[in-house]
Amino acid sequence: MSVLRLLTSGESHGPALTAILEGLPAGMRVDLVAVNAHLARRQQGYGRGKRQQIERDTVEVLSGVRYGRTLPGPVTLVVRNRDFDNWKSRMSAAPVESEATPIVCPRPGHADLAGYQKHELGDIRDILERSSARSTAALVAAGSLCMQLLEAIGVGIVSHVRAIGGVEAGGLETDDLPSLREAIEASPVRCHDEAAGKAMVAAIDAAREAGDTVGGVFEVVALGCPPGWGSPSQWDLRLDARLARAVMSIQAVKGVEIGAGFEGAARRGSELHDEIRCTASGGLTRTSNNAGGIEGGISNGEPIVVRAAMKPLPTLRNRLSSVDVVTRSEVPAHFERSDICAVPAAAVIGEAMVAFVLAASALETYGGDSMGAFLRNHEATMGALARLGYAGERWSRP
């Protein structure tokens, strides 16, 4: 079991979303301004729906932090749902005299029908509230704390959008990401390629006019990760497997790849694998990074590159066909307020999930019940790695 554990709770239109993060070392500095900045980034992006005009996500700390530093216990984070004011009767925890009209027309592409059948429900809202992507606000809040732990040892995480609605961005060198971060964040679709970004906006507009939605591809890159995180000894310890699971858990993500991924499958081995060279100073380096920073389930010191495909969101204004689960008559699917495109937001959530996995791996590698012990163990390991040829650069927080 990982030394870092994360549990979330809450419904889309309930009072709040909660995250409990257990396993952070005591004494870690906590920057709540940074947490709120990541929550704001999750709400942004061209194509988001009206819900984002209601919510102003900020985090509250209920436990685990004192005077800006973590305590030796779980950190409990809460993000309030402002929209709950409009849903108090429909989402009341106590019995009410007149319950809301149940939803009986499941939406294709959601957990509606399978959840209705699995839990023997009378109202599809009972499953759609928890399966909603609104729950990712809690993940981003917790992931932000994981980023802060990683930044303390020189590891930084950035993301960008590679494609939306069939429009693909131009090529990007991984080493360019820090310098391009300002341009990425300024783009309404979080794309470094200005021309492609404009075409992506046009694709979103066209889908909106048609009452439809569009998906896309985002990429998350972790810089400054040293060799040695993860293990090939068991299937569940492999770093790439853990990253794939975490990113695939994001709503609407249907594919995850590391490094060259599926494209690399079409190449010959002589064209794909990253050859090793010795630098003038005696360090060891690679000529490329098609492995995406992971070989044999272990980080190899190169940037870790995770890419994810997000399907078009299945809640459509031009509603798909469905069936009334009570009468079995054919009807249009239920329509719930939704986005036209959420790929830019999904990239921010992807950062959080990658940060959680990498923070857990770092804690497993260096241990330490205190931040001081964690940092000392990391520095000792970095010294050993330097003697073994690792000459990687550390991330500097912008």
C-alpha positions in Angstrom: 0.0 0.0 0.0 1.2 3.5 -0.8 2.3 5.6 2.1 0.3 8.5 0.6 -3.5 7.9 0.6 -6.2 10.1 -0.9 -10.0 9.7 -0.3 -12.6 12.2 -1.6 -16.3 12.6 -0.9 -19.2 14.8 -1.9 -21.9 15.2 -4.6 -22.0 17.6 -7.5 -24.8 19.7 -6.0 -24.3 18.8 -2.4 -23.0 21.2 0.3 -19.3 20.6 -0.4 -16.5 18.3 -1.8 -14.0 16.9 0.6 -10.5 15.4 0.3 -8.6 13.6 3.0 -4.9 13.3 2.2 -2.9 11.1 4.6 0.9 10.6 4.6 2.4 14.0 4.0 5.5 14.5 6.2 5.0 16.7 9.2 6.4 20.2 8.8 5.7 20.7 5.1 4.9 24.3 4.2 1.4 24.7 2.9 0.6 27.5 0.4 -3.2 27.9 0.2 -2.9 30.7 -2.3 -1.3 28.2 -4.7 -4.1 25.7 -4.0 -6.7 28.2 -4.8 -4.8 29.2 -8.0 -5.0 25.6 -9.2 -8.7 25.4 -8.4 -9.3 28.6 -10.4 -7.3 27.1 -13.4 -9.6 24.0 -13.3 -12.6 26.2 -13.7 -11.2 28.0 -16.7 -10.9 27.1 -20.4 -12.9 27.9 -23.5 -16.0 25.8 -23.7 -16.9 25.5 -20.1 -20.6 25.6 -19.0 -22.6 28.0 -16.9 -21.8 26.1 -13.6 -18.4 27.7 -13.7 -20.1 31.1 -13.5 -21.7 30.1 -10.2 -18.8 28.5 -8.4 -15.8 30.3 -7.1 -13.8 27.4 -5.8 -11.6 28.0 -2.8 -10.2 25.6 -0.2 -10.8 25.4 3.5 -8.6 23.3 5.8 -10.4 21.4 8.5 -7.5 19.4 9.8 -3.8 18.6 9.5 -2.3 22.0 9.1 -1.3 24.5 11.8 0.5 27.9 11.3 1.0 27.0 7.6 2.7 23.7 8.1 1.4 20.1 8.0 0.8 18.2 11.3 1.5 14.5 11.8 -2.0 13.5 10.7 -4.4 13.5 7.7 -5.0 16.8 6.0 -8.8 17.4 5.4 -9.7 19.9 2.6 -13.1 21.2 1.8 -14.4 23.0 -1.4 -17.9 24.4 -0.9 -20.5 24.2 -3.6 -22.1 27.6 -4.0 -24.8 26.1 -6.2 -26.0 24.0 -3.2 -28.1 27.1 -2.3 -30.3 26.3 -5.3 -30.4 22.6 -4.6 -31.1 22.4 -0.8 -34.5 20.7 -1.2 -33.4 18.4 -4.1 -30.2 17.4 -2.2 -31.5 17.4 1.3 -29.9 14.8 3.6 -33.0 14.7 5.7 -36.4 13.4 4.4 -38.6 15.9 2.7 -42.4 16.0 2.3 -42.2 16.2 -1.5 -39.2 14.6 -3.2 -37.9 15.8 -6.6 -39.2 14.2 -9.7 -36.9 11.2 -10.3 -34.6 11.1 -13.4 -35.5 8.0 -15.4 -34.0 8.7 -18.8 -30.3 7.8 -18.7 -27.7 9.6 -20.7 -25.5 7.5 -23.1 -21.8 7.8 -22.2 -22.4 8.4 -18.5 -22.6 6.1 -15.5 -26.4 6.7 -15.4 -27.8 3.4 -16.7 -25.0 1.1 -15.3 -25.2 2.8 -11.9 -29.0 2.6 -11.9 -28.8 -1.1 -12.5 -25.8 -1.7 -10.2 -27.3 0.0 -7.1 -31.0 -0.8 -7.9 -31.9 2.9 -7.8 -35.2 4.6 -8.3 -33.7 7.9 -9.3 -30.7 8.3 -11.6 -29.7 11.4 -9.8 -28.5 9.2 -7.0 -25.6 8.0 -9.2 -25.0 11.0 -11.5 -24.3 13.3 -8.5 -21.2 11.4 -7.4 -20.0 10.3 -10.9 -20.0 14.0 -12.0 -16.6 15.6 -12.9 -17.4 18.2 -10.3 -15.7 15.8 -7.8 -12.4 16.6 -9.5 -12.2 19.9 -7.6 -11.3 17.9 -4.5 -8.6 16.0 -6.5 -7.1 19.3 -7.7 -7.0 20.7 -4.1 -5.2 17.6 -2.8 -3.0 17.4 -5.9 -1.8 20.9 -5.3 -0.4 19.9 -1.9 1.4 17.0 -3.6 2.9 19.5 -6.1 4.2 21.6 -3.2 5.9 18.5 -1.7 7.5 17.8 -5.1 8.6 21.4 -5.7 10.5 21.2 -2.4 12.8 18.7 -4.0 13.0 20.3 -7.4 10.3 18.5 -9.3 7.7 20.6 -11.3 4.7 19.7 -13.3 3.2 21.4 -16.3 0.5 20.6 -18.9 -0.8 21.7 -22.2 -3.5 20.8 -24.7 -2.3 18.9 -27.8 -5.6 18.6 -29.6 -9.3 19.6 -29.5 -12.0 18.5 -31.9 -9.6 17.1 -34.4 -7.4 20.2 -34.4 -3.8 19.3 -33.5 -1.1 21.7 -32.1 2.3 21.9 -33.6 5.3 20.1 -32.3 6.7 21.0 -28.8 10.1 20.2 -27.3 9.7 19.1 -23.7 12.5 21.4 -22.5 10.5 24.4 -23.9 7.5 23.9 -21.5 8.7 26.1 -18.6 9.4 29.0 -21.0 6.1 28.4 -22.7 4.1 28.2 -19.5 3.0 31.8 -19.6 1.8 31.4 -23.2 0.0 28.2 -22.3 -1.8 29.7 -19.4 -2.8 32.8 -21.4 -4.4 30.7 -24.1 -8.2 30.1 -23.7 -7.6 26.5 -24.6 -4.2 26.1 -22.8 -2.4 25.6 -26.1 1.1 26.9 -26.8 0.4 27.0 -30.6 -1.5 30.3 -31.2 -2.8 29.3 -34.7 -3.9 25.9 -33.5 -5.5 27.5 -30.4 -7.7 29.7 -32.6 -8.8 26.7 -34.7 -9.6 24.8 -31.5 -11.8 27.7 -30.3 -13.6 27.7 -33.7 -14.1 23.9 -33.3 -15.7 24.5 -29.9 -17.9 27.2 -31.3 -19.1 25.0 -34.1 -20.0 22.2 -31.7 -21.9 24.7 -29.5 -23.9 25.8 -32.5 -24.7 22.2 -33.3 -25.7 21.4 -29.8 -22.8 19.0 -29.6 -19.5 18.5 -27.8 -15.8 17.9 -28.6 -13.0 16.1 -26.9 -9.2 16.1 -27.3 -5.8 15.3 -26.0 -3.8 16.8 -23.2 -0.2 16.2 -22.0 1.3 16.4 -18.6 5.1 16.7 -18.1 7.0 16.3 -14.9 10.5 17.9 -14.9 13.3 17.2 -12.4 12.3 13.7 -11.5 15.5 11.7 -10.6 16.0 8.1 -11.5 14.7 5.4 -9.2 11.0 6.1 -8.5 8.9 3.0 -9.0 9.9 -0.6 -9.3 9.7 -3.5 -11.8 9.4 -6.1 -9.1 5.5 -6.1 -9.0 2.8 -5.1 -11.4 1.3 -2.5 -9.0 4.7 -0.9 -8.2 5.5 0.1 -11.8 5.5 3.9 -12.1 4.0 4.0 -15.6 1.2 1.6 -14.5 0.4 3.8 -11.5 0.4 7.0 -13.6 -1.9 5.4 -16.3 -4.4 4.3 -13.6 -4.4 7.7 -12.0 -4.9 9.7 -15.2 -7.4 7.2 -16.6 -9.5 7.8 -13.5 -10.4 11.3 -14.7 -13.9 11.4 -16.0 -14.1 11.1 -19.9 -10.5 10.0 -20.3 -10.5 6.9 -22.5 -6.8 6.5 -23.3 -3.4 7.1 -21.6 0.0 6.8 -23.1 3.6 7.3 -21.8 6.2 9.0 -24.0 5.9 8.0 -27.6 3.0 5.7 -26.7 0.9 4.3 -29.5 2.9 6.2 -32.1 6.0 4.4 -31.0 4.4 1.0 -31.7 4.8 1.8 -35.5 8.5 2.3 -35.2 11.4 -0.2 -35.2 13.3 -0.7 -32.0 16.4 1.0 -33.5 14.3 4.1 -34.1 12.5 4.2 -30.8 14.7 3.5 -27.8 16.6 6.3 -26.2 20.4 5.7 -26.6 22.7 6.4 -23.7 25.7 8.8 -24.1 28.4 10.1 -21.8 28.8 13.9 -21.4 32.1 15.7 -21.4 31.9 15.9 -17.6 31.3 12.2 -17.2 27.6 12.2 -16.7 25.1 9.9 -18.4 22.4 11.2 -20.7 20.0 10.2 -23.4 19.8 11.2 -27.0 15.9 11.3 -26.9 13.0 10.7 -24.6 10.6 8.4 -26.4 10.3 6.3 -23.2 8.7 9.3 -21.5 11.1 9.2 -18.6 10.2 5.7 -17.5 12.0 2.4 -18.3 11.1 -0.9 -16.8 8.6 0.8 -14.5 11.3 3.1 -13.0 11.9 6.8 -13.6 15.1 7.2 -15.5 15.8 10.9 -14.9 14.3 12.2 -18.1 11.1 14.3 -18.1 8.1 12.1 -17.4 5.5 12.6 -20.2 1.9 11.4 -19.8 -0.6 11.9 -22.5 -4.4 11.4 -22.3 -7.3 11.2 -24.7 -10.6 12.7 -23.5 -13.8 11.8 -25.3 -16.4 14.4 -26.2 -18.6 14.9 -23.2 -21.8 12.9 -23.4 -24.3 15.4 -22.1 -25.6 17.1 -25.2 -28.1 19.9 -25.8 -29.1 18.1 -29.0 -30.0 15.1 -26.9 -29.2 11.5 -27.8 -31.7 8.7 -27.9 -32.5 6.8 -24.7 -35.2 4.8 -22.9 -37.4 5.6 -20.0 -36.3 2.9 -17.5 -39.7 2.7 -16.0 -42.0 2.6 -19.0 -39.3 1.3 -21.5 -40.5 3.8 -24.0 -38.0 5.5 -26.3 -37.3 9.1 -25.2 -34.5 11.7 -25.5 -31.8 11.4 -22.8 -31.9 13.6 -19.7 -30.1 16.9 -20.2 -28.0 18.1 -17.3 -26.1 21.4 -17.5 -22.8 20.7 -19.1 -19.7 21.9 -20.9 -19.1 21.9 -24.7 -15.4 21.1 -24.1 -13.4 20.5 -20.9 -10.0 19.4 -22.2 -8.2 22.5 -20.9 -9.6 21.8 -17.4 -8.8 18.1 -17.7 -5.2 19.0 -18.2 -5.2 20.7 -14.9 -6.8 17.7 -13.2 -4.2 15.5 -15.0 -1.4 17.6 -13.3 -3.0 16.8 -9.9 -3.2 13.1 -10.5 0.3 12.9 -11.8 1.5 14.9 -8.8 -0.2 12.5 -6.4 1.5 9.4 -7.9 4.9 11.1 -8.1 4.6 12.4 -4.5 3.7 9.0 -3.3 6.7 7.5 -5.2 9.0 10.1 -3.7 7.8 9.4 -0.2 8.2 5.6 -0.7 11.8 6.2 -2.0 13.0 8.7 0.6 10.7 8.0 3.6 10.7 10.4 6.5 7.9 11.2 8.9 9.1 14.8 9.0 9.9 17.2 6.2 13.4 17.5 7.5 14.0 13.8 7.2 12.4 13.6 3.8 14.7 16.4 2.5 17.9 14.9 4.1 17.2 11.5 2.6 16.5 13.0 -0.8 19.8 15.0 -0.7 21.7 11.9 0.3 20.2 10.0 -2.6 20.9 12.8 -5.1 24.5 12.7 -4.0 24.7 9.0 -4.7 23.0 9.4 -8.0 25.5 12.1 -9.0 28.4 9.6 -8.4 26.5 7.1 -10.6 26.3 9.5 -13.5 23.0 11.4 -13.0 23.4 15.0 -14.0 19.7 16.1 -14.2 18.5 19.6 -13.6 16.1 20.5 -10.9 12.9 22.4 -11.5 12.7 26.0 -10.2 9.2 27.2 -9.3 8.3 30.2 -11.5 
